Amino acid sequence: MEGNALAVLGLSSQEEAVYRLLLRSPGIGLAVIAHVCGTDEDEAATAVARLRDLGVVRAATDRSAFSGVDPATAVDRLARLRIHGLQGEIRQVASSRHLIDALAEDQQAGQRAAVNELQQVDGLDQVIACVDELSFFAREERLTTHPGPILTAALDAVRTSDLKYLRRGLRMRTILHTSALDCRQVDRFVSELAERGAQVRGTAGPLERMVIFDRRTALVATDPDDITRGALIVRQPGLLAHLLSLFERRWSQSCAVTDELPSTAERQVLQVMARADKDEAGARELGMSLRTYRGHVASLLRRLDAPNRFQAALAARDRRWI
């Protein structure tokens, strides 16, 4: 019979092989047992010792030779021992309700940890303070997005904090929506960041508001349209992985600010001039004078190095200006 048929009675495959050998060849020693079973004498001695403890192997007086006991006796003994062991396990299972308290403590600890993985910060002042604190403890990099205009009330604090941590050596990558660059103060601030070593890109596409520190902690706005309402501190690995992936996707879709991103008015002109047949119609649609409209068109054609309006629109899309 092949396999480990006596496993149900608690014997390993090696112990079963030794017992069967001793039934076929009673009175043999450890060296022969080891040779026939394909093992060394130490392992053979271990198997024989356990079989003797179970009462299914007998030893000669000088313990130099061993034999297997009668199969009926062996199976009966092994079965009784196995049943006794199972009864003990059943009693332990039946009395396992005492484990509930210990498991409940683990559950509560997990719930507390989950709370720590998501914390709420209320109000703009607290958000700014939180960004500063998390930047202080960051050691490698900070990833930031600004989906819209930067509040004037926060600009000075943000500037002071960013420049301080750049001097310390913190790597920074920042994505701004082009609408933020319409503010001269922000435009000067971005230039200063770039001069100090930060990487800054701009985009006219959708952009979420978040800051990620060392890829381990993130700050996301509770209301994407109003940062003054507060933010969530995120430390949950799954959510962080999603936010990192989102940032990298937005980064790849943006372009360097040094590419002289268009103003809001210029973006509007780009969108209109590709479909408007005449300058008069385009100017009228945007509510600006014909002279202003044509000035924007000429500037955009020059910056995009495009021979006509259609080619300019294509070039603008390639640069993700529109």
Secondary structure, 3 states (H helix, E strand, C coil): CCCCHHHHHCCCHHHHHHHHHHHHCCCECHHHHHHHHCCCHHHHHHHHHHHHHHCCEEECCCCCCEEECCHHHHHHHHHHHHHHHHHHHHHHHHCHHHHHHHHHHHHHHHHHHHHHHEEEEECHHHHHHHHHHHHHHCCCEEEEEECCCCCHHHHHHHHHHHHHHHHHCCEEEEEEEHHHHHCHHHHHHHHHHHHCCCEEEEECCCCCCEEEECCCEEEEECCCCCHHHEEEEECCHHHHHHHHHHHHHHHHCCEEHHHCCCCHHHHHHHHHHCCCCCHHHHHHHHCCCHHHHHHHHHHHHHHHCCCCHHHHHHHHHHCCCC
